[in-house]
């Protein structure tokens, strides 16, 4: 079978833009959730509120794609698994810990997060990506799945090849989903039995075929249309899990497959020279910071609009627009001032210690 290892990697401008799209979708989802107070006693249509939660599914497919695409040449190499995991920790942990500890500090003041149950166990599990009923940073549940995927992928890096991984990784996830059905009721049972983890497999399958030019030729605009239509149909007709998204048993198909179509379309997007073309990659670069920090911004937003003296200053749509703008501004500032410098410093320290940071 043809190998891609010696070939230069193609640009992924479209995939990077889609990271920003995914973060923006989740942000809009949470803004709509928190803004329900403006529309009482009526309620916003549930499909409209939950559709943005599909940004998480888009993130998972992108993550699976990027991990295989950027690491394919390292399968079976000594130290590849440890190198991969350390790079992922450098990328994920510092900002996540900072935001989690910020939530903890705000909760301890008593002014915010009054409903959160703060215990040593919940704090430990939150910081170390372990299943818990009392997660401090709500969006951290997706990072638990990211770390879970990274561990399995690292095992594949150490022992296998890319060809083996596209079978071994989804098989391992499937076995864990079955095992999860028999675990005692609790957060571990909920975590391992959720088939949403299979969406990472969609990404690695896409990367494997893409890197070998084996993907079927589909018009990118048609793929985008099918993907967006699939997300909308899922939001309207599939059973939901409240306003947080679709029920887990169908979500990985109802939103995972449409997310796969959208990422497929993103592979055909080159560098865009317009002003928007410069802004969209910035949102992609800052997507992790936007994703983490917007959860804290939403808490402040919810508190503000529930305050009688503030809620009438602006019409509802203006409040919602302000919330989106502030969350994006804080996310981008966090990326520029915290995430990027911290990652660069940690990588430079690792290089000084003899680590090999992949491109």
LUMNU-987529 format. One record per residue (C-alpha): residue in three letters; z, y, x. Coordinates in nm, 4 decimals, decimal comma. Layout:
residues N
residu_pz_py_px
Ala_Z_Y_X
...
end
This chain:
residues 359
residu_pz_py_px
Unk_0,0000_0,0000_0,0000
Unk_-0,0892_0,3444_0,1311
Unk_0,1950_0,5395_0,2842
Unk_0,2536_0,9114_0,2583
Unk_0,4985_0,9347_0,5473
Unk_0,2522_1,0721_0,8026
Unk_0,0857_1,3121_0,5578
Unk_0,1954_1,6742_0,5276
Unk_0,3995_1,7429_0,2174
Unk_0,2376_1,9524_-0,0516
Unk_0,3956_2,2758_-0,1725
Unk_0,6347_2,2525_-0,4642
Unk_0,6240_2,6111_-0,5899
Unk_0,5970_2,4971_-0,9505
Unk_0,8922_2,2624_-0,9221
Unk_1,1013_2,5404_-0,7689
Unk_1,0061_2,7703_-1,0562
Unk_1,1072_2,4979_-1,3017
Unk_1,4572_2,4961_-1,1529
Unk_1,4871_2,8580_-1,2607
Unk_1,3440_2,7713_-1,6020
Unk_1,6014_2,4929_-1,6403
Unk_1,8907_2,7243_-1,5472
Unk_1,7622_2,9914_-1,7861
Unk_1,7306_2,7362_-2,0675
Unk_2,0928_2,6244_-2,0263
Unk_2,2049_2,9877_-2,0101
Unk_2,0235_3,0692_-2,3351
Unk_2,1741_2,7583_-2,4948
Unk_2,5265_2,8729_-2,4132
Unk_2,4578_3,2333_-2,5174
Unk_2,3435_3,1076_-2,8581
Unk_2,6504_2,8852_-2,8846
Unk_2,8898_3,1676_-2,8096
Unk_2,7010_3,4155_-3,0298
Unk_2,7484_3,2129_-3,3477
Unk_3,0288_3,4522_-3,4454
Unk_2,7691_3,7236_-3,5119
Unk_2,5965_3,5210_-3,7811
Unk_2,8930_3,3945_-3,9837
Unk_2,9270_3,2799_-4,2571
Unk_2,5709_3,1620_-4,1929
Unk_2,5030_2,9526_-3,8866
Unk_2,2150_2,9510_-3,6446
Unk_1,9789_2,6540_-3,6883
Unk_2,1223_2,3734_-3,4780
Unk_1,7857_2,2753_-3,3210
Unk_1,7503_2,6338_-3,1944
Unk_2,0963_2,6237_-3,0379
Unk_2,0720_2,2816_-2,8747
Unk_1,7123_2,2986_-2,7456
Unk_1,8162_2,4893_-2,4312
Unk_2,0524_2,2081_-2,3339
Unk_1,7384_2,0157_-2,2356
Unk_1,7440_2,2233_-1,9160
Unk_1,9932_1,9668_-1,7870
Unk_1,7398_1,6881_-1,8414
Unk_1,4810_1,8955_-1,6582
Unk_1,7268_1,9383_-1,3690
Unk_1,7838_1,5616_-1,3488
Unk_1,4120_1,4774_-1,3380
Unk_1,3560_1,7476_-1,0737
Unk_1,6468_1,6164_-0,8676
Unk_1,5119_1,2618_-0,8689
Unk_1,1673_1,3886_-0,7735
Unk_1,2844_1,6058_-0,4849
Unk_1,5187_1,3447_-0,3377
Unk_1,2479_1,0818_-0,3028
Unk_0,9726_1,3254_-0,2086
Unk_1,1663_1,4910_0,0736
Unk_1,3379_1,1774_0,2046
Unk_1,0640_0,9163_0,1843
Unk_0,9979_0,9145_0,5575
Unk_1,3645_0,8396_0,6325
Unk_1,4085_0,5064_0,4543
Unk_1,5579_0,2445_0,6811
Unk_1,6316_0,4876_0,9649
Unk_1,9747_0,4633_1,1325
Unk_2,2092_0,7256_0,9954
Unk_1,9704_0,8296_0,7169
Unk_2,2207_0,7673_0,4392
Unk_2,5027_0,9618_0,6040
Unk_2,2673_1,2444_0,6948
Unk_2,1444_1,2629_0,3367
Unk_2,4925_1,2644_0,1845
Unk_2,6217_1,5286_0,4242
Unk_2,3271_1,7549_0,3439
Unk_2,3947_1,7096_-0,0266
Unk_2,7638_1,7897_0,0190
Unk_2,6779_2,1052_0,2123
Unk_2,4449_2,2066_-0,0683
Unk_2,6641_2,1200_-0,3666
Unk_3,0330_2,1313_-0,2829
Unk_3,1216_2,4818_-0,1530
Unk_3,0029_2,6818_-0,4527
Unk_3,1184_2,4183_-0,7010
Unk_3,4673_2,4192_-0,5538
Unk_3,4740_2,7988_-0,5524
Unk_3,3772_2,8180_-0,9207
Unk_3,6136_2,5371_-1,0184
Unk_3,9042_2,7065_-0,8418
Unk_3,8083_3,0354_-1,0070
Unk_3,8404_2,8661_-1,3472
Unk_4,1756_2,7216_-1,2402
Unk_4,3002_3,0652_-1,1323
Unk_4,1826_3,2281_-1,4566
Unk_4,3465_2,9535_-1,6621
Unk_4,6760_2,9983_-1,4789
Unk_4,6786_3,3681_-1,5670
Unk_4,6987_3,2714_-1,9338
Unk_4,4293_3,5219_-2,0316
Unk_4,1393_3,2772_-2,0193
Unk_4,0826_2,9067_-2,0880
Unk_4,3968_2,8787_-2,2972
Unk_4,2772_2,5520_-2,4487
Unk_4,2274_2,3811_-2,1115
Unk_4,4751_2,1151_-2,0089
Unk_4,5607_2,1855_-1,6462
Unk_4,7091_1,8926_-1,4565
Unk_4,7014_1,7792_-1,0954
Unk_4,4945_1,4773_-1,1996
Unk_4,2405_1,6849_-1,3900
Unk_4,2106_1,9250_-1,0961
Unk_4,1614_1,6412_-0,8470
Unk_3,9029_1,4665_-1,0644
Unk_3,7205_1,7940_-1,1259
Unk_3,6998_1,8790_-0,7568
Unk_3,5872_1,5329_-0,6507
Unk_3,3314_1,4685_-0,9246
Unk_3,5296_1,1934_-1,0961
Unk_3,5112_1,1266_-1,4718
Unk_3,7816_1,3113_-1,6634
Unk_3,8532_1,4258_-2,0175
Unk_3,9777_1,7610_-1,8846
Unk_3,7028_1,8934_-1,6594
Unk_3,7886_2,2423_-1,5356
Unk_3,4335_2,3751_-1,5025
Unk_3,2516_2,2508_-1,8104
Unk_2,9037_2,2326_-1,6565
Unk_3,0469_2,0170_-1,3767
Unk_2,9751_1,7013_-1,5795
Unk_2,6138_1,7213_-1,4655
Unk_2,7223_1,7387_-1,1005
Unk_2,9220_1,4198_-1,1520
Unk_2,5937_1,2504_-1,2386
Unk_2,4198_1,4173_-0,9452
Unk_2,6790_1,2778_-0,7027
Unk_2,6596_0,9376_-0,8689
Unk_2,2825_0,9403_-0,8194
Unk_2,3166_1,0565_-0,4587
Unk_2,5465_0,7656_-0,3730
Unk_2,3056_0,5082_-0,5148
Unk_2,0078_0,6807_-0,3527
Unk_2,1889_0,6860_-0,0172
Unk_2,2321_0,3099_-0,0435
Unk_1,8601_0,2750_-0,1042
Unk_1,7884_0,4980_0,1972
Unk_2,0037_0,2777_0,4155
Unk_1,8784_-0,0608_0,3027
Unk_1,5355_-0,0246_0,1525
Unk_1,2015_0,1475_0,1311
Unk_1,0569_0,3941_-0,1170
Unk_0,8706_0,1096_-0,2874
Unk_1,1915_-0,0861_-0,3262
Unk_1,3865_0,2200_-0,4420
Unk_1,1667_0,2873_-0,7444
Unk_1,2818_-0,0519_-0,8754
Unk_1,6289_-0,0881_-0,7215
Unk_1,7644_0,2506_-0,8269
Unk_1,6827_0,2275_-1,2004
Unk_1,7940_-0,1363_-1,1987
Unk_2,1295_-0,0372_-1,0477
Unk_2,1723_0,2427_-1,3005
Unk_2,0836_0,0056_-1,5849
Unk_2,3359_-0,2537_-1,4675
Unk_2,6040_0,0151_-1,4496
Unk_2,5172_0,1300_-1,8031
Unk_2,5651_-0,2264_-1,9292
Unk_2,8923_-0,2633_-1,7367
Unk_3,0043_0,0699_-1,8803
Unk_2,9819_-0,0731_-2,2315
Unk_3,2617_-0,3175_-2,1468
Unk_3,4984_-0,0762_-1,9730
Unk_3,8167_0,0319_-2,1527
Unk_3,7738_0,3369_-2,3715
Unk_3,8092_0,6514_-2,1647
Unk_3,6181_0,8943_-1,9435
Unk_3,4883_0,6222_-1,7078
Unk_3,3482_0,4258_-2,0000
Unk_3,1768_0,7351_-2,1388
Unk_3,0383_0,8284_-1,7974
Unk_2,8933_0,4961_-1,6865
Unk_2,7573_0,3918_-2,0256
Unk_2,5543_0,7122_-2,0706
Unk_2,1835_0,6374_-2,0098
Unk_2,1109_1,0004_-1,9184
Unk_2,1423_0,8891_-1,5537
Unk_1,8094_0,7075_-1,5944
Unk_1,6368_1,0463_-1,5954
Unk_1,6743_1,0546_-1,2166
Unk_1,4547_0,7442_-1,2133
Unk_1,1820_0,9331_-1,3993
Unk_1,1794_1,1819_-1,1130
Unk_1,1586_0,9241_-0,8358
Unk_0,8752_0,7422_-1,0143
Unk_0,6881_1,0703_-1,0438
Unk_0,7425_1,1507_-0,6736
Unk_0,6297_0,8050_-0,5646
Unk_0,3041_0,8280_-0,7597
Unk_0,2449_1,1924_-0,6713
Unk_0,2845_1,1409_-0,2985
Unk_0,0185_0,8668_-0,3116
Unk_-0,2202_1,0525_-0,5437
Unk_-0,1784_0,7798_-0,8043
Unk_-0,0843_1,0020_-1,0978
Unk_-0,3186_0,9976_-1,3966
Unk_-0,5114_1,3206_-1,4355
Unk_-0,3763_1,5189_-1,7309
Unk_-0,4461_1,8844_-1,7978
Unk_-0,1277_2,0703_-1,6880
Unk_-0,1316_2,2922_-1,9969
Unk_-0,1535_1,9840_-2,2159
Unk_0,1389_1,8324_-2,0250
Unk_0,3451_2,1505_-2,0785
Unk_0,2578_2,1519_-2,4474
Unk_0,3509_1,7857_-2,4887
Unk_0,6744_1,8388_-2,2979
Unk_0,7824_2,1452_-2,4971
Unk_0,6762_1,9826_-2,8241
Unk_0,8761_1,6714_-2,7344
Unk_1,1873_1,8781_-2,6651
Unk_1,1460_2,0636_-2,9950
Unk_1,0881_1,7420_-3,1910
Unk_1,3940_1,5866_-3,0291
Unk_1,6063_1,8907_-3,1134
Unk_1,4917_1,8816_-3,4770
Unk_1,4866_1,5114_-3,5561
Unk_1,6997_1,3201_-3,3051
Unk_2,0732_1,2793_-3,3761
Unk_2,2746_1,5436_-3,1979
Unk_2,6088_1,5456_-3,0218
Unk_2,7286_1,8631_-3,1884
Unk_2,5732_2,1726_-3,0329
Unk_2,5994_2,0332_-2,6799
Unk_2,2746_1,8375_-2,6986
Unk_2,1305_1,5140_-2,8287
Unk_2,3264_1,1943_-2,8758
Unk_2,3367_1,0059_-2,5419
Unk_2,1709_0,6887_-2,6719
Unk_1,8390_0,8707_-2,7325
Unk_1,8611_1,1791_-2,5144
Unk_1,7226_1,0170_-2,1990
Unk_1,4022_0,9367_-2,3895
Unk_1,3829_1,2205_-2,6430
Unk_1,4311_1,4859_-2,3736
Unk_1,3915_1,2929_-2,0474
Unk_1,0283_1,1977_-2,1091
Unk_0,9280_1,5521_-2,2153
Unk_1,1066_1,6845_-1,9053
Unk_0,8984_1,4418_-1,6986
Unk_0,5804_1,5858_-1,8541
Unk_0,6895_1,9398_-1,7722
Unk_0,7667_1,8524_-1,4088
Unk_0,4275_1,6801_-1,3865
Unk_0,2661_2,0046_-1,4994
Unk_0,4726_2,2013_-1,2469
Unk_0,3217_2,0015_-0,9613
Unk_-0,0108_2,1777_-1,0141
Unk_0,1341_2,5300_-0,9851
Unk_0,0633_2,7067_-0,6578
Unk_0,2077_3,0251_-0,5139
Unk_0,1841_3,3148_-0,7602
Unk_0,1242_3,6598_-0,6152
Unk_0,2206_3,8721_-0,9177
Unk_0,5561_4,0445_-0,9593
Unk_0,6659_3,7723_-1,1983
Unk_0,5443_3,5231_-0,9421
Unk_0,7928_3,6666_-0,6943
Unk_1,0773_3,6764_-0,9470
Unk_1,0397_3,3197_-1,0739
Unk_1,0896_3,1525_-0,7334
Unk_1,3981_3,3725_-0,6863
Unk_1,5389_3,2333_-1,0111
Unk_1,4570_2,8879_-0,8794
Unk_1,6345_2,9529_-0,5507
Unk_1,9346_3,0962_-0,7335
Unk_1,9326_2,8326_-1,0095
Unk_2,2403_2,6509_-0,8805
Unk_2,4420_2,9723_-0,8591
Unk_2,3196_3,0823_-1,2014
Unk_2,4072_2,7435_-1,3480
Unk_2,7637_2,7414_-1,2143
Unk_2,8607_3,1039_-1,2548
Unk_2,7135_3,1538_-1,6017
Unk_2,9827_2,9213_-1,7397
Unk_3,2477_3,1721_-1,6314
Unk_3,0408_3,4663_-1,7562
Unk_3,0141_3,2983_-2,0969
Unk_3,3926_3,2799_-2,1221
Unk_3,4187_3,6543_-2,0688
Unk_3,1316_3,7159_-2,3092
Unk_3,2946_3,5089_-2,5825
Unk_3,6247_3,6909_-2,5371
Unk_3,4529_4,0300_-2,5426
Unk_3,2487_3,9825_-2,8594
Unk_3,5536_3,8463_-3,0432
Unk_3,7364_4,1715_-2,9709
Unk_3,6984_4,3936_-3,2760
Unk_3,6882_4,7158_-3,0759
Unk_3,3870_4,5962_-2,8736
Unk_3,1847_4,3740_-3,1035
Unk_3,0370_4,6636_-3,3071
Unk_2,9131_4,8656_-3,0100
Unk_2,5828_4,6805_-2,9977
Unk_2,3755_4,4780_-3,2454
Unk_2,3914_4,0991_-3,1925
Unk_2,0551_4,0634_-3,0196
Unk_2,1461_4,3423_-2,7785
Unk_2,4764_4,1703_-2,6947
Unk_2,2892_3,8476_-2,6305
Unk_2,0357_4,0223_-2,4078
Unk_2,3168_4,1874_-2,2110
Unk_2,4899_3,8499_-2,1676
Unk_2,1714_3,6925_-2,0299
Unk_2,1043_3,9861_-1,7972
Unk_2,4608_3,9945_-1,6630
Unk_2,4706_3,6191_-1,6096
Unk_2,1403_3,6269_-1,4205
Unk_2,2501_3,9251_-1,2106
Unk_2,5805_3,7606_-1,1187
Unk_2,4076_3,4313_-1,0445
Unk_2,1493_3,5917_-0,8171
Unk_2,4164_3,8017_-0,6424
Unk_2,6275_3,4885_-0,5908
Unk_2,3270_3,3129_-0,4395
Unk_2,2525_3,5998_-0,2033
Unk_2,6112_3,6813_-0,1037
Unk_2,7901_3,3446_-0,1234
Unk_2,5789_3,0321_-0,1667
Unk_2,3005_3,1062_0,0811
Unk_2,5257_3,2411_0,3604
Unk_2,7728_2,9542_0,3160
Unk_2,4974_2,6918_0,3279
Unk_2,3355_2,8525_0,6315
Unk_2,6685_2,8732_0,8144
Unk_2,7577_2,5117_0,7400
Unk_2,4123_2,3940_0,8477
Unk_2,4365_2,5923_1,1705
Unk_2,7782_2,4375_1,2397
Unk_2,6327_2,0957_1,1753
Unk_2,3427_2,1620_1,4108
Unk_2,5914_2,2718_1,6730
Unk_2,7659_1,9370_1,6296
Unk_2,4360_1,7517_1,6773
Unk_2,3466_1,6965_1,3108
Unk_1,9830_1,6724_1,2092
Unk_1,9195_1,8870_0,9035
Unk_1,5975_1,7895_0,7312
Unk_1,3532_2,0596_0,6312
end
